[in-house]
Amino acid sequence: QMFKLISDKHFYMMENFHDYTKIANSIALGKNEIEQGLKKFEKRFEGEDDTGYIFQMNVNPYKEYNKLVKKNHHFDGVLFLHDFYDAHKLYGDVLFNDFYEWTLFTLNLIRDNNLKIAIKPHPYQIPESQKIQKKIQSSYNELIWLDPLISNKRLIDGGIKYGITQHGTIISELAYFKINCIYCAENPVSPYNIGSFANSKEHYKNLILNANNLVVDPKIKEKIGEYY
């Protein structure tokens, strides 16, 4: 996408995803197309750059860099942080003013309720973002902080029950493995009800507090194949 016509109906940076399901119905996506989508998508978990932009980051979240979870670290979920200088209002409505506000809100929730949630910094941040992340980490050093280069596949294979993001691609990636992901900003997966979308800060809080009890749609892979 190089250019986009802006209107008063959709004035965000990325394309309008609200009609994705209508478009899918209009072109009659069938079982074969959905299977093709899933086959292409699963290449990502083998470390391939299926998007064309992962290579720009110099690191791949699904490649193995021999980073391990410490033996004394036990957790149910993972908070996947963003680059603090990245665009936080890409697709549509958001609950927080920026990634910094969202991060502090979530970290306070984890700390105040002694939740078993580890934090994974974004594997590819600009230096300014790394500076902020390290400052935050020092203020919340009693929490479990993972190495940013730890493979997402290692976390998935390790048995995490859920993830948390603002709007990251991790939503559909975890869903592929039938793992729930809580998010709080409009996202292209929203029309497909992939993951758990919070529509208010209170809802976001309650989703996280009850994350272990959230149920994943048994037909989630079908939805992912069509979305992809």
C-alpha positions, 0 to 999 in steps of 0.5 A: 500500500503506497497511497490511500484515499482519506475520508471522514468515514475512515481516516486511519493510516491503514486500509479499512478492514471493516468490510473484510468478511463481506469481501470474502463472501463476495469472492466466495472463499472456499475450503481450498482457499482457506487451506492455502491461506493456512499453509502459507501462514504456517511458513511464518512459524518455520522462520520464513518471511511470508509478509515481506517486511520481517526481513527489514527488522533484522530479527525474526520472532519465530527464529531460534536465537538460543534464548531460554526461559529461566528455570525459576520463571513460571507464567501463564501468559505473555505481554508482548510490548510494542516499539514505543515510537511506533504508530499506535493508531494504525487501524481504528479506535484505541483505548490508550493515548500511546504505547507508554500509557498502555504498557504502564496500565498493563504492568500495574495490573500485573503487579497489583494482582500478582498475575503470572504474566511475563513481559517480552520487549519488542525484538526490534526497537529503535534505540529511543524505544529501548531506552524507555523500555529499560527505564520501565523495566528497572521500575518493574524489575520484580516482574518476569522480563523475557529476553526480546530475542526469545522465540515466540515458538518456544513460548508457544511450545512451552505451553503459554495459555494466552497473550496480551498486545495492543494490536499486534500480529501475535493475535492471529499467530497465537490463535493458529495454535488455539491460544487466546490473545487479549487486545485493546485496539481495532485490528484487521482480525476484529471482524473475524472475532479472532482473539479477545477484543476489549472495548473499554479499559474496564473490559480490558482489565477484566479480560486479563484478570480472567484470562485463564478462563477465556475460551477459544473458538473451536473453528478459529483456524477456519477464520484465520485461513480466510482472514489470511 
